[in-house]
Amino acid sequence: MRLSPHMTVMQNAATKAARRLVRDFAEVEQLQVSVKGPGDFVSQADLRAETIIREELERARPGYAFLMEESGASGGENWTWRWIVDPLDGTTNFLHGIPQWAISIALERRLSDGQTEIAAALVYNPVNNEMFWAERGVGAFLNDRRLRVSARREMLQSVFATGIPFAKVPAQRRLPFARTLGALMPQVAGIRRFGAAALDLAWVAAGRYEGFWEIGLKPWDCAAGILLVREAGGYVTDENGREIANFDGDLTVVAGNAHMHGPLRAILHAAIHPEA
């Protein structure tokens, strides 16, 4: 399939970083790891991958701004194009030898009215050689195969993904999660927590899950995945049903196919806003 210039740049950067990550993953016990906080690790692998991706993207598109997990925001404030990058989504999985991790790259565009949109997206799991990618108006793909979200209509047949709060997650987020889980569990075929939000969203786009939710995601966790789901025919909003269009703060994300997004969003809304 003929790729656009932007997507060619993104795939080349991800592929180059992945080669080093795969080598590090094979020697994960030898990695030197520093602790950012409970359950939130950063390794040399993270930092090396981010450096490789940044160098590749800057070489191909000088002047584009960046929002990256490890190094934060950089570039001019009046940017027209911005890369949103997580060089290693699923770091804890990676450091425990669990092959559920990915590189996530999104390209954000600022429009003439000041609003922004995700123009292109990539989520790459090199262990499984799965390159999920999408461009606005073009569709979503896994390698060279077009993706569509699941067509399941019944909650009892549906599997959902989420991120379970862990040690560093503020206490005020744990209760809404518990309420959501308590309401959802009796109605569904299963709930999964695989530890990489970018891949969870990519799997919704691929029809492997019927939906996904999480409270307090960072932009680099979900920007690429949001476009993947939308281009695969799914829906992504916050718990209030508003489209997610601002990628400069913490985000609550509800994603799903046409039949499951509404019920999942309603359950999450009730859990976050029980007084409503």
Secondary structure as UniProt FT lines:
FT   HELIX           5..26
FT   HELIX           28..30
FT   STRAND          33..37
FT   TURN            38..39
FT   STRAND          40..43
FT   HELIX           44..60
FT   TURN            62..63
FT   STRAND          65..68
FT   TURN            69..71
FT   STRAND          72..74
FT   TURN            77..78
FT   STRAND          81..89
FT   HELIX           91..95
FT   TURN            96..97
FT   STRAND          102..110
FT   TURN            112..113
FT   STRAND          116..125
FT   TURN            126..129
FT   STRAND          130..135
FT   TURN            136..138
FT   STRAND          139..142
FT   TURN            143..144
FT   STRAND          145..146
FT   HELIX           155..157
FT   STRAND          159..162
FT   TURN            167..168
FT   HELIX           171..184
FT   HELIX           185..187
FT   STRAND          190..192
FT   HELIX           197..205
FT   TURN            206..207
FT   STRAND          211..217
FT   HELIX           219..231
FT   TURN            232..233
FT   STRAND          235..237
FT   TURN            239..240
FT   STRAND          251..256
FT   TURN            258..260
FT   HELIX           261..272
FT   TURN            274..275
//
